Amino acid sequence: MSFLCQGLALKDMEAHDEEERHCGKWRFACGLYSYNLRDVFTWRLLKTILMGQVLSLLICGTAVSCQYLADAKVETPMLQSFFNYVLLLLVYTTILGTRKGDRNILQILKTKWWKYLVMGLADVEANYAVVKAYQFTTLTSIQLLDCFVIPVLMVLAWFFLKTRYRLVHFVAVAVCLLGVGAMVGADILAGRDQGSTSDVVLGDGLVLLSAVFYAVSNVCQEYTVKNLSQIEFLGMMGLFGTLISGIQLAVLETRAVAAIKWDFHISMLFAVYALCMYALYSFMPVVVKMTSATAVNLSLLTADLFSLFCGIFLFHCTFSPLYIMSFVIITVGFVMFNAVPTYSALPESGSSGDEPAEVFADLTAESSSDQLLSAVQRRSEN
């Protein structure tokens, strides 16, 4: 009788272990496994959050300088971008020119010139389209529709980078977009629905177009910095960005540039904008390499909030507690997205450049998955 009881107890334990194993696999597939705070708030995650907010502050610097330029009746978005691309050209393209062998700029252009031409064109037109949209639609529409870059980026990363997301990542994106909704609601309540309504359909279309272009540029950036070289990305962006924006500047903004009344104040505003953009372009590949282009764009959602906080002191905008709530919600969504690693469907490969290849979006899928699943099972046994 005792032998029979022991056999039944053993079967129950095996069934329980099997159930725990299947449950652990399901939780892992969805990204919903339990974490201690020590597992979530690692130094890597905190560093990612801080670096993402530095990027947001740089975008805030460009927004504030743009506002002052607009107040001075200076509307030359292509000229502003041109200065940034020239800085990238002078620094990073020059470095590529001094390299030898396959990493030299001439060798890169022989094999991949058209790819970097597409990347540069997408980036230049994205910057131009979103600034141009302010002439036709409202700030609220731009803030909402600009978020379209995130789902487009996730789709492009899924097909071209083979990035695979878990359920928690989609929930995290939804949380971040909820924070944007709170920010837009605060704008409406505060009467900050600035901008034009001369052609809302055209303006909204320009915002959506810029989101698609930004997504293309960001996917190219993530692939390049994780598989090739950050210097190569920035050097090619400087080269093709300067060429494309220079041509577009000559065609579209010759009269507007000639009408600028240059003085120390205007020159400093152009300098601040160009330096902030240069720092943003130089620093962003570092963060993308640590995380992913999608994660970086989620962190950049707080840039509008930093601009709002600056506007309260510089432009006497009305403060709303919803702004703080929006910042907290977006930060929570960003933490959720980065606490669980994405993975790639591609096999691991070697690097062709001077930096190690990082095909996976955050961690290698196989090893990180096994480690986390083992940790879940150990907690279940304890």
C-alpha positions, -999 to 999 in steps of 0.1 A, spaced: 0 0 0 28 24 9 46 15 -24 14 24 -43 11 57 -24 48 65 -32 42 57 -69 11 80 -70 30 108 -53 59 104 -77 35 106 -107 19 137 -92 54 153 -88 63 145 -124 30 159 -136 36 190 -116 71 194 -129 59 189 -165 31 215 -160 57 240 -145 80 233 -175 53 240 -200 41 270 -181 76 284 -179 80 280 -216 48 298 -223 57 326 -199 91 329 -216 76 329 -251 54 358 -240 80 375 -220 58 374 -189 81 354 -165 86 368 -131 115 390 -123 130 402 -90 137 440 -90 174 430 -91 168 411 -123 150 440 -140 169 471 -128 203 460 -139 231 485 -145 228 479 -182 191 488 -182 197 519 -161 225 530 -184 202 525 -214 175 547 -198 200 574 -190 215 573 -225 180 574 -241 172 605 -221 204 622 -232 192 616 -268 158 632 -258 176 662 -243 196 667 -276 163 666 -296 149 691 -271 179 714 -279 171 712 -316 134 719 -309 141 750 -288 166 764 -313 141 758 -341 114 777 -321 137 807 -316 146 806 -354 109 804 -362 103 834 -340 130 853 -359 112 844 -392 139 820 -403 124 790 -420 153 770 -436 150 734 -424 173 721 -451 200 746 -443 199 735 -407 202 698 -416 229 707 -441 252 720 -414 248 688 -394 256 666 -424 287 687 -432 300 681 -396 295 644 -400 313 646 -433 343 665 -419 348 641 -390 336 606 -399 339 606 -437 374 619 -433 382 590 -409 369 565 -435 391 582 -461 422 575 -440 415 538 -436 432 511 -457 420 479 -473 383 469 -474 374 495 -448 385 524 -470 357 547 -482 365 538 -519 361 501 -513 328 507 -494 314 529 -522 323 503 -549 302 476 -533 275 494 -512 271 529 -526 234 525 -536 225 511 -502 239 542 -484 223 564 -510 189 550 -501 197 554 -463 209 590 -468 179 599 -489 155 585 -464 171 604 -435 173 637 -453 137 636 -465 124 624 -431 140 655 -414 126 678 -442 91 663 -442 84 666 -405 96 702 -403 76 711 -434 45 695 -418 44 723 -392 33 747 -419 2 728 -427 -11 709 -396 -13 712 -358 13 702 -331 -12 677 -317 -15 659 -351 23 658 -354 28 644 -319 3 617 -325 11 607 -360 49 608 -354 44 578 -332 36 559 -365 74 554 -368 74 527 -340 50 501 -356 66 507 -390 100 502 -375 89 470 -358 75 456 -390 107 465 -410 128 450 -382 107 418 -383 112 412 -420 147 426 -427 165 422 -394 145 391 -384 139 406 -350 113 387 -330 92 403 -303 73 388 -274 39 398 -260 55 420 -234 71 441 -261 38 449 -277 23 457 -243 52 480 -236 47 499 -269 10 503 -260 20 517 -226 44 542 -242 17 553 -267 -7 558 -238 18 581 -223 19 601 -255 -19 603 -254 -17 618 -219 8 643 -232 -14 653 -261 -44 655 -238 -24 679 -215 -16 700 -246 -53 703 -255 -64 711 -219 -36 738 -217 -47 753 -250 -13 745 -266 -27 732 -299 -2 752 -319 5 751 -356 -13 757 -388 -45 743 -402 -41 756 -438 -39 720 -452 -43 694 -425 -45 665 -450 -12 675 -466 5 681 -432 -7 648 -417 5 630 -448 39 646 -445 42 634 -409 33 598 -419 58 600 -448 85 612 -424 77 584 -400 82 558 -428 115 575 -439 127 576 -403 119 539 -399 139 530 -430 168 550 -419 167 535 -384 166 500 -397 196 507 -419 214 522 -389 207 492 -367 220 467 -392 251 488 -400 262 495 -364 255 459 -353 271 441 -382 296 465 -397 309 497 -381 295 528 -364 322 549 -382 311 535 -415 274 544 -408 282 579 -397 308 585 -425 284 574 -453 255 594 -437 278 624 -437 288 619 -473 254 612 -489 235 635 -464 257 664 -475 252 657 -512 214 652 -510 207 681 -486 230 704 -505 212 698 -538 178 701 -522 190 733 -504 201 749 -537 168 740 -554 143 749 -526 158 774 -502 181 797 -521 157 827 -516 150 819 -480 187 817 -472 194 850 -490 167 867 -469 183 857 -435 196 887 -416 227 872 -401 238 884 -367 254 869 -336 220 857 -322 210 839 -355 244 824 -359 244 810 -324 210 794 -329 222 777 -361 253 766 -342 233 752 -313 210 733 -337 239 719 -357 259 708 -327 229 692 -310 221 673 -342 257 663 -346 259 650 -310 226 631 -316 238 614 -347 271 606 -331 256 592 -299 226 574 -312 245 545 -329 260 537 -295 226 533 -279 212 515 -309 240 490 -306 233 484 -269 195 480 -275 177 483 -308 163 511 -330 128 504 -316 139 508 -280 157 541 -289 125 555 -306 105 546 -275 129 565 -253 127 595 -277 90 599 -270 100 619 -239 118 645 -261 85 664 -265 81 665 -228 115 680 -223 106 705 -249 74 713 -230 93 718 -198 117 742 -215 87 759 -230 73 766 -196 103 786 -186 114 800 -220 81 805 -238 57 808 -208 37 777 -217 11 764 -192 21 735 -170 -1 705 -164 3 676 -140 -5 653 -169 30 661 -183 46 644 -153 22 615 -156 30 611 -193 67 610 -185 63 583 -159 41 562 -182 65 564 -211 94 555 -188 75 525 -174 68 513 -210 105 518 -219 116 497 -189 91 470 -198 104 468 -234 141 466 -224 136 443 -193 129 414 -216 153 407 -245 141 405 -281 158 378 -303 166 372 -339 157 344 -362 191 347 -379 220 324 -370 250 340 -354 276 352 -379 311 367 -379 319 404 -384 335 418 -416 347 450 -399 367 461 -369 338 455 -345 321 423 -335 289 414 -353 257 417 -332 230 401 -352 206 398 -323 185 428 -314 196 427 -277 211 393 -268 217 360 -286 184 342 -287 196 307 -279 219 313 -249 198 341 -232 166 321 -236 181 290 -220 195 310 -191 163 328 -184 142 297 -187 165 279 -163 162 307 -138 124 305 -140 125 267 -134 149 271 -104 125 297 -88 96 273 -93 115 244 -76 124 267 -47 
